[in-house]
Amino acid sequence: MKKRHLTFFFFLWILCVEHTSAQFDAQFSHYMEVPETNNPGAVAANEMMNLYGMYRIQWAGFSDAPEDMFFSVDMPLTISGTKHGIGLVFSSENIGLFNNQSVLLEYSYKMKLWRGVLGLGLNIGWLSQTFDNAEVDFTGNGNAVIEGDDYHSADDAYAYSGAEDNANAFDVGFGCFYKDDDLFAGLSVSHLNSNTTNYGIDSALMYVPRIFYLTGGYNIRLPNPFYTLKPSTQMRTDFESSQIELSCLLEYDKRIRGGLSYRFGDAFVFLVGIDLFSGLSLGYSYDLPVSKMIMSGGSHEVYMRYSFKPEFSKKNKYKSDRIL
């Protein structure tokens, strides 16, 4: 392993020494397989057109447990000899009485660097949060509070309306992503404009914190050429709380892989994946909680990726003036 790669992983390990655990945007265990979930610089990093789909149910067995979906499409472009990537992302999270959705346009500018390619990316779009207050458990009739109730107050700012309330915000993110045959590394920030909007009353706010991501991985080629060891890591923080994940996959014949992740203070993650015919890849992960605060059936996640070379040039057709 080259010195620059050793230095990179040593830096990431230092970041893991002190941490606190938290959940920010949608939390996906396959971050190493789908870096586009939080880094627009990774758009079309493989120079292919990609269709992604990911579904995750967290803490299965809990009522109203978090449920996340992610869909994206991206493709490479070459304009006047320069390389670019464009994409469209849709994500949705249901958690309790809240539903969070986002639609983002993504763009990356690609340049040759060392043995690989560096992508500088930007995403722009819209966030929406819906609160279903029709399902709020009020103890009295309407807003009336029963005498002796220790959990509700007539002075509560949020009033029952029997309907859904919405808050919306413009969203911007930035990221850079480097990739060569053996190494990938990314640094990105989501919700760069860090919005705070309300539901129509100043006391009911939707706050979207600025989240920073640092991700990296390296392929270690083993003596047996059929096997490759693929360690990786991800750190994310809003500088009030942070989360660290360390992972290692073993890949066979560049098609079949499996491995383990540890998300500090949260869970052990078991991952498997396979590349099928014609650019189709499938993967599954299971999170086994280690926190005593979370006693559930674990978390399940599946993803699908379909990649292919886009063909935009028209085929040359032979024409003859003898055939009308």
N, C-alpha and C positions, 0 to 999 in steps of 0.2 A: 504494500500500500504506500502510495507516495506521501511525502512529507506534508503537502498542502491538505491532503485528505485527513491525515492524522490530526493536524492542527484544527481542522474544522470540527471533527468529532470531539476533541478535547474541549473545545469551546462550548459545544452543546451539552456535554456532560456537566460542566461547571454550572450551567443554568439549572440543572436538575437537583443541585444540592439542597436548595431551600425552595419550598413551594407551599402553596395552599391550594385546595381543590375547589373548583367551581365549574359551572356549565354556562356557556355563553350562547352563541348562535346554535344552530343545529350541530350536534356532536356526532361525527361519523368516524367509525373505527378504521375504514378503508381510506384514510387520508393519503397514504402512500400510493394508492392505486388511482385516486381521483383528486389530484391537487387543485383542480378547478373549483372545488367547493369553497375555497377561501382565497385563491390567488389568481387574479386575471392574467398575470404574466405567464401562466401555464397554458393559456388557450392555444390549442393546436400545436403543442410542444413536440408532438410526434410526427408533424408534417402530414397528418391524416385528417380526414373528416371524421368526427367522433359524435356518437349519440350515447348519452349517459342516462341511466336511471338508477335511483337508489331509494330504498325504503328502510326505515328503522322504527322499531317499537322499543321504547326504553322502559325498564322495570316492569316487565310483563307480569300481569296478575294484579297490579295496582289499578284502582278505578281512576279513569281520566289520566292515565300515564302519558308522558310525552310520545308523540307519534310524528315522525319527520319524513318528508318526501323531497327529493331533489331530482330535477330533470335539466339537461342541458344539451345543446348542439353547438359544435364549433368546427371551424374549417380554416385551412391556411389560404393565404392570398399572396401572389407575387405581383408587385406594381413597380414598373420601371426598374426592375432588377433588385428591388428591396422586398424583404419578406415580412409578412404581417399575419395576424390571426384575428378572427372575429367570432363572436359567439353570443348565444342567448341563454339565460339561466332563469329557471322558475323554481322556487323553493316554498315549502309550506310546513308549518309546525302547529299541531294541536296539542295544547297542554292545559288541562282543566277547563276553565271557562274562556280561555284565550285561544285565538287562532292568529298566527303570524304568517304573512305571505310577502314574498318579494319577487319582483321581475327586474332583471338586470341585463343590459346590453354590455358586452365585454369586447375589448380590443387590446391587442398586444403588438408591439413593434419588436422585431427580432433582429439580432445582430450576432455575427460570429465572434466568439470569445474563447481563447485557449483551444481546447479540443472539442468544444461544444457550441451551444447557442444560448444567448441570454435574451429573455423576453421581458420587456417593460410594458406592463399592462394597466388598464384603467377600466373600471366598470361604473356605469351610471344607470340609475333606475328608480324604482319606487317601492317603498315599504308600506304595508298596511297591517294594522292590528285591530282585531275585532274582539269585543268583550260581550259575552252573552249574559247580560244581567237578568234575563228572564229566569235563569236557573239559579240565581242567588238565593240562599236559604235565609229568608227573613223570618223572625220569630213571631211578629205581630201581624196585624191586618194592614197590608200596604206598608207604610213606613212607621206605623205605630210600634212602640217598644213596650214589651210586657214588663211590668214592675218586678224588680228583683233580677232582671236579666243582666248578667255580668259581661256579656260578650257583645252587646249591641248598644248603641247610643243614639238618642234623637239628634245629636249634633254631628253625626257622621256626614261627611261632605258628599259622598256619592249617593244619589237618590235613585230609588227603584223606578224604572220606566217601563218594564215589561217588554223590552225589545233589545236588539243588538246595538251597541255603540261602536263607532269606528274612529280610529285616528290614523292619519296618513302622513308620510314624510318622504321628501326627496333624499336619495342616498347616493353616495360616491365612495368608491374604494380604489386602492392602488396596490400594485404588487410587482415584484421582480422575481424571475424564476430562471435558474441556470440548469442546463441538462447536457450531459454528454453520454458516452456509452456506459459509463460506470457510476457516475455521480449525478445526483440532483440536489438542489438547494434552493429554498425560496424564502423571501421576506415580504410580508404583505400587511396591509391594514384595511379592515372593513369598517364601514360607517365613519369614514374620514371626517365628515361634517358633524358627527355626534349630535344628532337631533334630539330636541325635547319638544313634543307637541302635546296638545290636550284633546280630550274627548268632547269639547264644547264647554267645559267648566274648568277653571284654572286649577282646581284642587285635584283633578283626575288627569294624570299625566302619563304619556308614553315616553320613556327615556330610552334612547338607543345609544349605548356606550361605544366608544372607539375601541376596537379589538385589534391587537397586533399578533401576528403569527410568524413563527420561525420554524421552518421544516427542512429536513435534510435526510439523505439516504445514500448508501454506497453498495455496489455489487462486489462481493469478494469471490473471486473465481477459485474454486477448490481444485485439488489435484485431479479428481475425476471430472472431466469436462462436461459431464451431463448435469452436474450439481453446481448451484450458485447460492451463496449465503447473502441475504439482503437485509442488513440492519438499517433502521431508520428511526427518526424521532420527530416529535412535534411539540412545540411550546406555544401557548397562547396566553395572553394577559391583557388586562385593562389597567394594569399597575395598581389595582386594589386587590385583586386576587388573580391567581395563575393556575394553569394546569399543564402538567408534563406527561408525555406518553413516550415510552420506549418500546420498539418493536423489532422483531427479527423473523424473517421468512426464509424458508429453504425451498428453492425452486429446482424442479427436475425437468431437464430437456427444454427449458424455456417455455414450458406449457403448464405444468402442474406445480402448485405451491401451497405451502401450509406453514403456520407458525404461531407465535405468541406475542402479545403485547401486554405491557403493564402500565395502566393509567394510575398515577400515584394517588393513593388515598381513595380510589374509586373502584377499580375492577381489574381482574385478569381477563384478557381478550383472546379467544381462540379463533384463528382465521384460516380459511381454505379458499382456493381459487383455481380456475382452469381456463386456458385459452382453447376455444373450440375452433371449428373450421371457419374459414372466410371472415376472420377478424372479430369473431364473437367471443367475449370473455364474460364469465360468471364468477361471483364470489359470495361467500357467506361468512358471518362472524357471530360469535356468541360471547357476551360479556357476563362474567361471573363476579357479582359484587363482593367487595371485601370490606366495605364500610358497614359497621354495626347499625348505622342509621337506616340502611337500605336492605330490607329483608324481602326479596321478591324472587320471581322466577328468572331473573336475569334479563338481558337485553338481546334482541335479535336484529340483524341487519343483513340485507341482501343488496347486491348491485349487479348491473349489467352494462357492458360497454360493447358497442359495435363500431369498428373503425375500418375505413376503406379509403383508397386514393380517389379523390374527386377528379372526374374527367369533364373538362369544359370545352375542349377544342373539338370542332366539328370534324368528322371523318371526311377525308377527301373522296369525292365520288367521281367516277369516270363517266364522262359524258361523250356521246357520239352523235354527230349530226345525221347518222343513218338511222338512229332510233328516236322517234318522236313521241 
